[in-house]
Amino acid sequence: MTLLVSLVAAQSAYAQDTDITSQAFMRAALTVMTFDYFATKCKQGSGFAATDAAKIESWQTANGVAQIRDRLSDLDRYPTQKQQLDQAVAEVTQKIERQYVNIDACTVALSVSKLPDAQFATISPQILASVSNPPQNTQESRRAAFQHACNCFFPIECQNCGSNR
């Protein structure tokens, strides 16, 4: 199946910044939350095939997905960024569901886990550090992270950040 969701973009050389509001973490959070949305819908239905479940488990382990999920609660200290992330997730998942009415949630979840940008251990190993530092990024860099994430999921205007790819 053609990859439905593409987070393909040139990766910036990120500093060793484990900031919870960094571009790298926010992109990872968007990816994980999108995966979780479709994985939950999949489990409410027929569930993952055994081979797919094994692939997903391997991806989660290799890429520190549980650690990213654990750090999501740290966003409660940053309500603006948390709201932006929640809005971006809602926008992405709704667009997928509108554009692909009969899409299988299990297929989408598996596809998200295979995205190059979902390989966090490779592209953004700094986000897997256990320390959560106070935010050091500017509002502009956070806006750029959301703009990039919206544009990567769908090359159309993003309601959250107003960008158009």
N, C-alpha and C positions, 0 to 999 in steps of 0.2 A: 504494500500500500504506500502510496506517495505520502511523504511526511506532511502531516496536516499543519503542524505548528513549527515554525522555523525561528530559532533564536540565533541564526547564523550572523555573526558580525565579527569584525576584526577585534581581537582581544587587546585591550590596552595593557601596558606593562604596569600592573598595580604595585604600589608600595606595600611594604609589609604592614598593612593597616587592617586590623580586625574589627574596626568600627562597625557597629551594628547598622548604621545608616550609610555605610559606604556603597558605592555603585556595585561592587562585586557581590556584597551580601544581599543587597536589595534584588539584584537579578537572580541570585540563587533562591532567595525566598519566593519570588514570583514563580519560578520554575517549580519548586517543591510544592507550593500551595496549589498551583494548577494541576500538578500530578495528583496531589491528594484529593482534589475535587473529583477528578475523573476516576481515580482508584476507588473512592467511596461509592460512587455510582455503579462502578463495575461490581463491587462486592455485594451491593444491594440487588443486583441481577444475578447473572449466572456465575460471576466470579472469574478470576483468572484461570486459564488453563495451567496445568502443573508446570509445563516448560516455561511459560511466561512468568509465572510466580517465582520460579527459580532465577530467571534473568533479572527480575525486579529486585529480588532480595540481594543478589550479587551487586547490582548497581547501587542500592542503598548502602550496603556495607562498604563498598569501595570508595564511595563518594561522601561519606559522612552525613547522609541525609538525616539521620536521627539527631545528630549534633546541630544541624541547621534548624530542625524543628524545635529542639530545646531552646535555641537562641531566639526563636520568634517571640517568645514571651517578653524578652528584653525590649521589644518595640513598644510595649506599654508605656515606657518612660518617654517615648517620642510620639505623641498622639497624631501629629500632623503626618509624619512619615508612615505611621501605621494605617491611617485613613487612606493615604495615597496608595499604599500597597493593596489594601483591601479593595479599593476601587479598581485598581489595575487588574487584580485577579477576577473580579466580577465581570469586568469588561471583556477580558480575554475569553473566559469560559462561556459567557453569553454569546459572543461572536462565533465561537466554534459551534455552539449548539444551533445558532440561527443559520449559519452558512452550510452546515452539514446536518440536516434535520434527523436523518436516520443513522447517525454515526454511533458506532459501538464504543461505549465509554472505556472498555478494557483496551481497545486498540489505541485510543487516544492516550491513555495513561502509559501504555508501553512505549508509544512513539515519543512521548515527552521524555521518558527515561533514557532514550537513545540519542537525544539531541546532543550535538557537540557542546553546547552551553550547559548541559546537565552533567557534564563530567567535571564536577567541581574540584576533585583532587588534582586534576591536570591543569585546568584553566585558572583556578583561583584557590590554590592551597592555603592562602593566608586566612580565608574565611573559616577554615576548619580549626584554627587555633582556639584554644579553650578560653582565652581571655577576651572579655568584651570591654573595650575601651570607650570612654566618653566620645561623643561625636566630634570629629575634627574637620569634617567635610563642610563645604559651603553649601548654601541653599542652591546655588547654581549647579554644583556637581550632583546633588540629589535630584534636581529637576532633569539633568541630563541622563541620569540612570533610568528614571521612569520613561523618559522620551525614548531612549534606546529600547527598553523592554517592550513598550507598546509597539514600536515600529518593527521589532523583530518578530513578534507574534503575528502581526497582520500588517501588511504594507498599505494601510489606509489610515485616515485621520484617527488619532487617539482622542477619545473624549476626555481622558484624565489630564493629558498634558497639552492637547491641542496641536500636536505635531502631525506632520503629514510626510510620508516617505515617498 
